[in-house]
Amino acid sequence: MSILTVISNSRVSISLVFTVFLSACQGEVTQHAAEPIVQTVTSATLTLSPSYHHTQEFTGTIKAGNTTGIGFELAGKIKHIAVDSGDSVHFGQLLAQLDTRLLEAQRDELNASVLQNSADLQLAKSTLNRSLELKKQGYTSEQTLDELKGQLNSLIAGQKRLKAAVYANGLRIEKSSLLAPFDGVISKRSVNLGEVIALGKAIFTLVEHNNPQAIIGVPVNVALHLSPKQKVSLRVANTHYWAFIEGIGAEVNSVTRTVPIRLSLPKDSKVINGEIAYLSYEKEINQAGFWVPISALTDGVRGLWNLYVLSSELHQDNRETFNIERRDIEILYTKNEMAFIRGAVHVDEAYIDKGLHKLVAGQRVKPTSTATAAR
């Protein structure tokens, strides 16, 4: 047999093998194409709600029942400072003192004047009594008696004036010691030791203990639905409190266009003056719709959103699969991870609640539970 014959026979054998291999691959591709892969999805059923609760939050600030700038009623020089910023104080506690040496010298002077007045008064009374005895014997004139009586009355009036001056001096000395008007915390100290202060200048800012309040502005329509002593939910930082409305303002703020609401918090509330407080106000809206997860929604057109609903028609060859229908819906309200919607959907329809990025309208899918799909 020639070499050419052998080569020719080998080529024929290779061609036959290659043809058989292609035929097998073609059969496998055809078989897979006849059985398309159906995506598995999770679904839920639409339940109609006749209304929804619309929650709004309004902001304000924490303010102690009393936040007072306290100071002396007198001008003078600071002699002693007993407390500083951050110190807790109780009612009647000494906070600071003025130098009282001038007042003490004035007190000594007044006491001397009182003693002198007492001596003059005693002498005037004795002189008048002797003159009255002499008058009985005809040795004293009426004019002399009148003069003695006038002198005595003048000394009595002077005595009263001196007593008032002594009392006023004592008050000045007493008011030279600054006492706490209520229990609280010193939030600020405004003067230093030895400083000369003017009349009425604030020395400390005192924040009252155990009387936390919140001032929050709300719109007029909300204020009209609130009432004194009403219990409301208040949030400060990450802590929630139940607060009571103590008062509702009588006029609208010209800048914020809100009505101020004053609320009282529990006495043991761990809040600080000036913190931001949030008032939660819940109102029922009579509008029918459906609650769905936000993960079940996708962007639509013209400001609408889309919800993927499972078709109500089952496939004859596979009664566990459905087609996806895209429905236009409107979001009425959102809360946390849920949305309240209305639109081209109906009660008890099944919808896909997550994984929308893998799906398109018209796609054939299989829900994890066919019981949740509308039939």
ABEGO torsion letter per residue (X at the ends): XBAAAAAAAAAAAAAAAAAAAAAAAAAAAAAAAABBBBBBBBBBBBBBBABBBBBBBBBBBBBBABBBBBBBABBEBBABBABBBGBBBBBGBBABBBBAAAAAAAAAAAAAAAAAAAAAAAAAAAAAAAAAAAAAAGABBAAAAAAAAAAAAAAAAAAAAAAAAAAAAAAAAAAABBBBABBBBBABBABBBGBBBBBGBBABBBBBBGBBBBBBBBBAAAAAABBBGBBBBBBBEABBBBBBBABBBABBBAAAGBBBBBBBBBAABBBBBGBBBBBBBBBBBBBBBBBBBAAABBBBBGGBBBBBBBBABBBAABAABBBBBBBBBBBABBBEABBBBBEBBBBGBBBBABGAAABBBGBBBBBABAAABBX
